[in-house]
Amino acid sequence: MLAGGGMRKAMLALIMMVLMMAPSVQSQPESLIELKLEDTLSDNDLGINTGAVSPDGLHVLIAGEDGYARLLSANNAGDRSGDVELNSGRSQPFQDVAWHPGGKTALMAGDFGMAMRYVAADYSIGPVNGSGAVFGLDLTAVEWRPSGDYAYFGAVDGSVWKFSEGTGLIELEGTYNSEVTDITCHRQEQICIVATLSHGLAVISQTHEVTFLAGTSTETWIGADCADPTLNECVGFASGLKTQAIRLDLIDPSKSSTENLMQFGTLSGDFTAVSRGHDGTTLIQMAPFATVRQQPIISEAYAQIVAEDATEWDPVIAGRSISVVWENEHREGFIITSFGNIVSFVPEQPVEVDNSIMTVAVLSAVVVAVPGTILGLIYMNSSTLQRWYANWRGRSKS
């Protein structure tokens, strides 16, 4: 007869063998963070479209409909005491914001040729040098390259414009008539990516040449990001939950190439925009209210906020679009909705359970789920289990 310790060892051996042989099953995504409403900027819908965190991580510049612009604390976005409501002097909507790498100014792109600059020293907003070149043109995207010498504006008609203080705005050649949805630049190299609605992804070289990437024109691109500065890679994000890595050729950017198109198959909804996450990751904004973290260095992604969980938390806020999302630490940060709700998120607190009960429950579930033929094979090849079973049967009959 087996002693108590021997019996436990035999059962543990059985369970370990079953676990190794059982097939792995991908579970449904669940939110990994907790949400909390910190504040709402107005009782009325502000129509916030965009926002960006300053290079020092201290401030967030948000902007939207009717020329609305506001400066908030990035670390304590729910506190109104440090806010500055800005006067743009415009009634058209802003669509994008990009801080200069030096952090003293930010460019703002908007409808009807709004190529504007925010100046941190006096909180002023005014037109950039040469803005008359884009008068009447709806600007949809703006981004500085890392050296801070040039920025790029994209427009609804597909045109891309380089900007510097000395030259103003100059239109680049080689573009098409498909709306520019996003512009992003590598964090160390002077190479940028342009995303368009219907003509694919393009690379802007160090010398401002535009080259569209073969095989990308069949997708509807909503954004792109070059999140990890250690990789010569950017990623495009397309409608239909699709992503595609772009391998940058640093010597000749026109020879940059794309990897296979990937698709997220376990999520509901669709991509709407992308933001920079913490530690070289991308936060993908979705509708309905959800976010996905994409980790380019390991080519993996996982749901961070799931729409169903957000709806259960607050169905009204979850029915609004995410306009801005940023992190101050890994999985800790803020979301601002189009309405003006400020929502904080932090890692979900672990639930304390009785480990012994949980272990028994989990292992029992696994054992029940495995076909009896596997158990039979293990039993037939284990003399220890056979002796234990014979002794147990003998005790039962007596």
C-alpha positions, 0 to 999 in steps of 0.5 A, a space after each residue: 500500500 502507498 503511503 500518503 506522500 507516495 500517493 500524492 507523488 503518483 497523483 502529481 506525476 499523473 497531473 503533470 503528464 496530463 498538463 503537458 499533453 493537453 492542447 493549449 487553448 487561447 482564452 477570450 480577451 479580458 481587460 487587464 486594467 481598472 478604469 476610473 472617471 477622474 473628471 469631465 472638462 465640460 457639461 457639453 460635448 467638446 469634440 476633442 479630436 487629438 492630443 499629444 504629451 510633451 517630450 518631458 512628459 509633464 503636459 498634454 496639449 489637446 485640441 478639437 472642434 471649433 478651434 478648441 485647445 487646452 493644456 493639462 497635466 500629464 501626471 494628474 490629468 484629473 486636477 484642473 488647477 494647472 490647466 490652461 485653456 488656450 485661445 486659438 482665435 479660430 473656429 475650424 477644428 484641429 485634427 492633429 498635434 505634434 510637439 517639437 522635440 525640444 518641447 518649447 513649441 507644438 505644431 497644430 494641424 486643422 481644417 481650412 489651412 490651419 497650420 498653427 504653432 503653440 508656444 509654451 512660453 506665453 501659451 499663445 497659438 498663431 499661424 506658422 511661417 508660410 501658412 498661406 501656402 495651404 490656405 483653405 486646405 484641410 490638414 489632417 496630420 502633422 509630425 516632427 522628425 527627431 532632429 527637429 529641423 523639419 516637420 511634415 503636414 498631411 492633407 485630405 487631398 493626399 498632399 504632404 508638406 515639409 515645414 521649417 522655420 526658414 522655408 515655411 511650407 513646401 509641397 513634396 512630390 510623389 504623393 497621390 490624392 488619397 487622404 493622409 490619415 497619419 504621419 509618424 517618424 522613427 525616433 532616431 532616424 530621419 525617416 518618416 511613414 505616411 499612412 493614407 486611406 486608399 493608396 497605401 503606406 509611404 516612406 519619406 527619406 532623409 532628403 524628403 523623397 516620398 516612396 509608396 510601398 508596394 502591396 499596401 494600396 489594398 488596405 485602409 490605413 488609419 495610422 502608423 507608429 515607430 514605437 521602438 527606437 532600437 528597431 529599424 521598423 515601423 508598423 502600419 495599422 489598417 481597418 479590419 484589425 490588420 497590421 503590417 511591419 515596415 522594414 526600413 532601409 536606412 541607406 536607401 529608404 525607397 528600398 524599404 519593404 513590408 512583412 506579411 499582413 497580420 490580422 487580430 482575430 479575437 477582437 470585436 470592433 475596429 482600429 481608429 487611431 494609434 498612440 505611443 505607449 510606454 517603453 517602446 510599445 504602441 497603444 491602438 485605439 478602437 471603437 467601441 471603447 477599447 485599446 490594444 497594446 502592440 509590442 513591435 520588438 516581439 511582434 505580439 499584441 494583446 487587449 488592454 481594455 476590452 469594449 465589453 468590460 468598458 461598457 459594464 463599467 460605464 455604458 455612457 462613457 464607453 459609447 464615446 470615442 477615445 481621442 487621446 490615450 497616454 501612459 505615465 508608467 506601464 499600464 498606468 495613464 489616462 484616456 480623454 474621450 471626444 466628449 471631454 471625459 478624463 478616465 484614469 487606468 491602472 493595473 487590475 488588482 489581483 484577487 486573493 484566493 485559497 491557493 489549495 482550492 484553486 489548484 484542485 479546481 484548475 487541475 480537476 478541470 484539466 483532468 476532466 477535459 482530457 480524453 480518457 484514452 490519454 489517462 488509460 495510456 498513462 495508467 497502463 505504463 505506470 506500475 505505481 499507479 496500478 499498485 495504488 489503484 489495486 490497493 484502493 479497490 481492495 479497500 473499497 470491496 472490504 
